[in-house]
Amino acid sequence: MTFALDHVVINTLFDMDRAGGLMAQLGFTLTPRGYHSLGSINHLVMFEHDYLELVGLPSGTDVLRKDVLESPRGLNGLVFQASDIDACQRTLRDSRLAMLEPQSFSRPVTIDGVERLARFRTVRTAPELFEAGRVYYCQHFTPELVWHRPWMSHPNGVRGLSELVIATSNLETDVPRYAKAAQVSPEQRDDNWTITLPHGFRLTLISPARYRERYGDQCVVADGRQSFFGAIVFDSPDLAHVHDLASFIPDLRVGASEASLALLIPLLNTLLEFRESR
């Protein structure tokens, strides 16, 4: 069984206010701020099958989510969907992936004036397996409180997530590990490796040299990491509109080709690529 994408995470640390405002100005609809029982805060950018999560930490409290606090700023999490976390953990351990113990958590959600509790159970791969970021699995007990239709359309026209670009100096190790994590065989195209998930979402693993060749001045700061999440790619029908919306960002670095627009967001050390698909 191949695991589908659940969501991709950008760690904002203590800059959630600025990060959320920036993403809204880029034309994304954000869910209201959520407060996890684990000690983190979030906003979501929802799509039909998956979503982008901005996760961060609240100020004025000592209850801070440890895995977020100890993770670098920027693209930091790859999360797969799971219908049964215990069965998921067994499957992955049978594939010889070291797994942590599951944890359960929740956050209040208000829809149409009624507050309810969105509940989740997750399990994470051992942190040492994936230097690029946290790789884990999420079981949604209340998906109707996450995939709420009014949150799923965006003024910038973006229709979904299509690709996560992973730059790594350790392709020989990382490719089979990500393949095991997704439970799907990788495909090699030239010196790139692609792992295709349900609904067409792709993990693309490339060398740092190929990453620089693809993005040039738009590359994120690796901070000495040998593997890192280099870009998240959106399915976007209107690149010109996205470009106009992005004009407010100071120190914005833009790369463009005939079919894509890459924006490096310095505040988040995150590369957003908008790829045209009609």
C-alpha positions in Angstrom: 0.0 0.0 0.0 1.4 3.4 -1.1 0.9 6.2 1.4 -0.6 9.4 0.1 0.5 12.9 1.0 -1.3 14.4 3.9 0.6 17.7 4.2 3.9 19.5 4.0 5.1 21.7 6.9 6.9 25.1 7.0 8.3 25.9 10.4 7.9 29.6 11.2 9.3 29.2 14.8 8.2 32.5 16.6 7.4 34.4 13.4 3.9 33.1 12.8 2.2 36.6 12.6 4.5 37.7 9.8 4.5 34.4 8.1 0.7 34.1 8.1 0.3 37.7 6.8 2.8 37.1 4.1 1.1 33.9 2.8 -2.3 35.7 2.9 -0.8 38.6 0.8 0.4 36.0 -1.7 -3.2 35.0 -2.2 -3.6 32.0 -0.1 -6.7 31.4 2.1 -5.5 30.5 5.6 -7.5 28.7 8.2 -8.0 30.5 11.5 -5.1 30.1 13.9 -5.0 26.7 15.6 -3.6 25.9 19.1 -2.4 22.3 19.5 -2.5 20.5 22.8 1.2 19.7 22.2 2.2 23.4 22.5 2.4 24.6 18.9 0.2 26.9 16.8 -0.7 26.7 13.1 -2.4 27.9 10.0 -3.3 25.6 7.1 -3.5 26.2 3.4 -6.1 23.6 2.3 -6.5 21.8 -1.0 -8.6 19.0 -2.3 -6.4 16.1 -1.2 -3.7 17.6 1.0 -2.5 20.9 2.5 0.4 23.1 3.5 0.9 23.8 7.2 2.5 26.8 8.7 3.5 25.6 12.2 5.0 27.8 14.9 5.4 28.5 18.6 3.4 30.8 20.8 4.9 33.5 22.8 4.4 34.1 26.6 4.4 30.4 27.6 6.9 27.7 28.6 4.8 25.0 27.0 6.5 24.7 23.6 6.4 21.8 21.2 9.9 20.3 21.4 10.2 18.9 17.9 9.2 22.2 16.4 11.5 24.2 18.7 14.5 22.1 17.8 13.8 22.1 14.0 15.2 24.6 11.6 13.2 27.4 10.1 11.6 26.7 6.7 10.3 23.6 4.9 10.6 21.1 7.7 8.0 18.3 7.6 6.7 15.7 5.2 3.6 14.0 6.4 1.8 11.0 4.9 -1.8 10.0 5.4 -2.6 7.0 7.6 -6.0 5.3 8.2 -4.7 3.4 11.2 -1.5 4.6 13.0 -0.8 1.3 14.7 -1.0 -0.7 11.5 1.1 2.0 9.8 3.8 1.7 12.4 3.9 -2.1 12.0 4.1 -1.8 8.2 7.0 0.6 8.4 8.9 -1.4 11.1 8.5 -4.5 8.9 10.2 -2.4 6.1 13.1 -1.8 8.5 12.4 1.8 9.2 12.9 2.8 12.9 9.8 4.4 14.2 9.0 6.3 17.4 5.9 5.6 19.5 2.6 7.2 18.4 1.2 10.3 20.0 -2.3 11.7 20.1 -3.2 15.4 20.2 -6.0 17.9 19.3 -6.9 21.5 18.7 -10.1 23.4 18.9 -11.8 24.4 15.6 -14.7 26.8 15.2 -17.0 26.4 12.2 -20.2 28.3 11.8 -19.9 29.6 15.3 -19.6 26.1 16.9 -16.4 25.0 18.5 -15.4 21.4 18.2 -12.2 19.4 18.7 -10.1 18.3 15.8 -8.3 15.1 16.8 -5.2 13.4 15.4 -2.8 10.6 16.0 0.6 10.6 14.5 3.8 8.5 14.4 7.2 9.7 13.4 10.2 8.0 11.8 13.3 8.1 14.0 14.8 11.6 13.6 18.2 10.3 12.5 16.8 8.7 9.3 15.9 11.9 7.5 18.2 14.9 7.9 16.0 17.1 5.6 13.2 17.2 8.1 10.5 15.5 10.1 8.9 12.6 8.3 5.7 11.3 9.9 2.2 9.9 9.4 -1.1 11.4 10.5 -4.4 9.8 11.2 -7.4 12.2 11.1 -10.3 11.3 13.4 -12.2 14.5 12.4 -11.3 15.2 8.7 -14.4 17.3 8.2 -12.9 19.9 10.6 -9.8 20.2 8.5 -11.1 19.9 4.9 -13.8 22.5 5.2 -14.9 23.7 1.8 -14.7 27.5 2.3 -11.0 27.2 3.2 -10.1 25.3 0.0 -10.2 28.0 -2.7 -7.5 30.6 -3.0 -7.5 34.1 -4.6 -4.2 33.3 -6.3 -5.8 30.4 -8.2 -3.5 27.7 -6.8 -5.2 24.3 -7.0 -2.9 22.1 -5.0 0.5 20.7 -4.2 2.4 18.9 -6.9 6.0 18.3 -5.8 8.5 18.4 -3.0 12.1 18.9 -4.1 14.6 17.2 -1.8 18.3 18.2 -2.3 20.7 15.6 -0.9 24.3 14.6 -1.1 23.3 11.1 -0.1 21.1 9.9 -2.9 22.2 6.3 -2.4 20.9 6.3 1.2 18.0 8.7 0.9 16.3 7.4 -2.2 15.6 3.9 -0.7 14.6 5.4 2.7 12.0 7.8 1.2 10.8 5.0 -1.0 10.2 2.8 2.1 8.6 5.8 3.8 6.1 6.1 0.9 5.9 2.3 0.3 6.5 2.8 -3.5 9.4 2.1 -5.9 11.4 5.1 -7.0 12.0 5.9 -10.7 15.2 7.3 -12.1 15.2 10.0 -14.8 18.7 11.0 -15.7 20.3 11.9 -12.3 17.0 12.7 -10.6 14.9 10.2 -8.7 11.1 10.5 -8.5 8.7 8.9 -6.0 5.1 9.3 -7.1 2.3 9.2 -4.6 -1.4 8.9 -5.1 -3.1 11.9 -6.7 0.1 12.6 -8.7 2.2 14.3 -5.9 5.9 13.7 -6.4 9.0 13.6 -4.2 11.9 14.5 -6.4 15.4 13.8 -5.0 18.3 15.6 -6.6 21.9 16.4 -5.9 22.8 19.8 -4.5 24.5 20.6 -7.8 21.3 19.8 -9.7 19.3 21.8 -7.2 21.5 24.9 -7.8 21.2 24.4 -11.5 17.4 24.2 -11.3 17.0 27.3 -9.0 20.1 29.4 -9.2 19.8 32.4 -6.8 16.5 31.1 -5.4 18.1 28.3 -3.4 17.4 28.1 0.3 20.2 28.2 2.9 21.3 24.7 3.7 23.1 25.7 7.0 25.5 22.8 6.6 22.9 20.1 6.1 23.7 17.4 3.6 20.0 16.9 2.9 17.2 19.5 3.0 13.8 20.2 1.6 14.6 22.6 -1.2 11.2 23.7 -2.6 7.5 23.0 -2.5 5.8 23.2 -5.9 2.2 24.4 -6.4 -0.2 23.7 -9.3 -0.9 27.2 -10.5 -2.9 28.3 -13.6 -2.0 32.0 -13.4 1.7 32.8 -12.9 1.4 36.4 -13.9 -1.2 36.9 -11.1 1.1 35.2 -8.5 4.0 37.4 -9.7 1.9 40.6 -9.2 0.8 39.5 -5.7 4.4 38.8 -4.7 5.7 42.3 -5.5 5.3 43.5 -1.9 7.9 41.1 -0.5 11.2 42.9 0.5 14.4 41.2 -0.8 12.3 38.9 -2.9 14.3 36.7 -5.2 12.4 35.5 -8.3 13.3 32.9 -10.9 11.0 32.3 -13.9 10.8 30.0 -16.8 8.1 29.7 -19.4 6.0 27.4 -17.2 7.0 28.2 -13.6 7.7 31.0 -11.1 10.1 30.4 -8.2 9.9 32.7 -5.2 12.5 32.6 -2.4 10.9 33.9 0.8 13.8 35.1 3.0 11.7 35.3 6.2 10.9 31.6 6.0 14.0 30.4 4.2 11.5 28.7 1.9 11.3 28.3 -1.8 7.8 28.3 -3.3 7.6 27.3 -6.9 4.4 27.9 -8.8 4.2 25.6 -11.9 1.7 26.2 -14.6 -0.8 23.4 -15.3 -3.9 24.0 -17.5 
